[in-house]
Every structure is written in C-alpha cells, then in structure tokens.
C-alpha cells in the first residue's frame, strides 16, 4: 500500500565528494559498473538533448493529473538534489514547467526526473534546467489530491529511495543506491581505465575478434567464411 499524505523531512544523502566523482561518469558506464542494474525504462528521455543531471533524490509520489506534491517537495530540496517523481498510476499530463523549475532552482535543485509529462520545454532549455520525463504534454494539472514526499517510489520501473544517487544523460537515467555510491564510483573508474586501453588498441586497427579472443568460440559455434 502506498504511504499517502506523508512528508519525511530528514533523509540521508551520499557524501558530496562521492557525488562529485560519480558525476564524471556516463549513465552507461555506471549501469555496467553496477552489474547492469539500476536503469530506468528508456521511455524516460531528456526534454532537450544536452540535459544532464546528478544528485541525491528527493522523491515524490504524485497522483495522476495532480502536481500538488511537487510544490510540497520544493520545500524539502537542498542544494544539489534531484527531484524524482513517480505516480500512483500512468499519467502523461504536464505536471511540470517553467514556474516549478524556477522554484526548484531557487532551492538548489539540479534537475527533475518524472514518470509523467512535462511542458515549457523551450523555456527549460533556455534555463538549462535538466528534466527527464515520460512525455511532453501541454495538458495542465490540478492541485487536489495528496501524495507523499521522501518515501520510496517506483519511477519508470526503477525503485528509488530518498537519498539515492540519480544520474541522467542522453543515454537514459540510472539510480545508484545511497550506500553503494562510493563502490560504484570505484568500479566505474576501473571500467573507464579498461576502456581507455581498449580504445587505443581499436584506434590502432586491432579487431574485437582478436582483442576479445572470439575466433575459437566462433569457430566452435560453426561460423564459416566463404570466398
């Protein structure tokens, strides 16, 4: 059962230095470094191509067609946070736009991820306020039904707890559990170092067939070359 009508005012966040280090990596690298978990469904897209975000999650549970709880959540935002909003059921209405972005930015928010609709996308791009949303829709919402703030939510099939790290770029959005951020940063760095070495070899003309020792397994699988 959803926990409705509750605002938790105290949450644990990752260490700022760990978030700074995490910010250096792309979503794909982080996803792989965690063991290929944590991705939101790919229908969550940036509302403008250059949008990027990384921060601790202030979570919001919305009711369909109702953005009341986003206004409530603004009070709980601390500098560097990302607001992450799920909904009790599917809704693509325009929950969020320029005015709410102005409010969140004044509180120090660095972006929004929402399993719902967003509007005022030109203004958001001009503001460079990154939003990742389920849809773009001009349809307005009401302020009538209670949801909750800083409770666990499901956003695009990903479970997010308050204070988890959230990273978004044009490849998608990934969630890193708060207590795993430091370990994921270290794993992501090892992956980046490994890829840098491979990149050099590919640039020299070496084939993946040889770099990854694929030839014997391809032969065993029955691959045949014909002149």
Protein Blocks (a to p, Z undefined) as FASTA:
>chain_A
ZZehiacfbdcdddfklmmmmmmpcfklmmmmnopghiacfkbccfbfklccdddddddd
ddehiaklmmmmmmmpcehiacddddfbdcfbdfbcfklmmmmmmnopabdcddbddehk
lmmmmnopacddfbdcfbdcddfbacdehiacdeehiacdehiacdddfkbccdddfklm
mmmmmmmmmmmmmmmmmmmmmmnopafklmnopmmmmmmnopacdZZ
